[in-house]
Amino acid sequence: AQSVTQLGSHVSVSEGALVLLRCNYSSSVPPYLFWYVQYPNQGLQLLLKYTSAATLVKGINGFEAEFKKSETSFHLTKPSAHMSDAAEYFCAVRGSGYALNFGKGTSLLVTP
Amino acid sequence: GAGVSQSPSNKVTEKGKDVELRCDPISGHTALYWYRQSLGQGLEFLIYFQGNSAPDKSGLPSDRFSAERTGGSVSTLTIQRTQQEDSAVYLCASSLRDGQSNTGELFFGEGSRLTVL
């Protein structure tokens, strides 16, 4: 079955510092991978997705992720954190049906 | 509407009561999903509807949970004889039918927060 593991339930960075949120996947087929963001009391919003085209995927709000098959990873990065980036981030992989299988999430805290 | 709409946004109920949660998907989206989000547990898949096909109920945690989708649009998630462990945010999402440029992106509503006392 397709699944993802997010390393680190909480990540804290200083404003202006690099953001790195880790996600590893397990899939028996070429995966479709996603990063979603959830702001407090809101639903999930798509940041970016990998669908077997370019391995470096650029998303909204300056985020990007690189698909590395050799490492089965799809880590999310942003060069410079902003206070407004504080949120919950979820990595997901498309399952054998059509539903997405989500990781447990990583809460990003940005400090001044 | 422009996005996925869920109601109620908040529901407080007593243990043992039945609750109904409603989801109105994006117009034209034939696929509809229910997820449950519990604190520290990520998103748990519950059920998936695709057009008029039989739903994928593999994620429903017990027979107290059921869902239906009328006319291929609005869906209702019903929880019977609620228990305290049912307290969570229930998220609905919709997507285009696979084959219509659908790479699996789901569009989420803001959720229904259920509290069982």
Contacts between the chains, C-beta under 8 A, distances in Angstrom:
chain1	res1	chain2	res2	distance
A	9	B	40	7.3
A	32	B	103	5.8
A	32	B	104	4.8
A	34	B	104	7.2
A	34	B	105	7.1
A	36	B	108	7.8
A	41	B	110	7.4
A	42	B	110	5.6
A	43	B	4	7.3
A	43	B	91	6.3
A	43	B	108	3.7
A	43	B	109	5.2
A	43	B	110	4.4
A	43	B	111	5.8
A	44	B	43	7.8
A	44	B	91	7.1
A	44	B	93	7.8
A	44	B	106	7.7
A	44	B	108	4.3
A	45	B	108	7.5
A	46	B	105	5.7
A	46	B	106	7.9
A	46	B	107	7.8
A	49	B	103	6.3
A	49	B	104	7.5
A	49	B	105	6.1
A	51	B	103	4.4
A	51	B	104	7.8
A	90	B	42	6.8
A	90	B	43	6.8
A	92	B	43	8.0
A	94	B	104	4.2
A	95	B	45	7.7
A	97	B	48	6.4
A	97	B	56	5.6
A	98	B	31	6.2
A	98	B	48	6.3
A	98	B	50	6.8
A	98	B	95	7.5
A	98	B	98	5.9
A	98	B	104	6.8
A	99	B	33	5.8
A	99	B	45	4.9
A	99	B	48	5.1
A	99	B	56	7.2
A	99	B	59	7.7
A	100	B	45	7.8
A	100	B	104	6.4
A	100	B	106	5.9
A	101	B	45	7.0
A	102	B	35	7.7
A	102	B	42	5.1
A	102	B	43	4.1
A	103	B	42	5.8
A	104	B	40	7.0
A	104	B	41	6.5
A	104	B	42	3.8
A	105	B	42	5.2
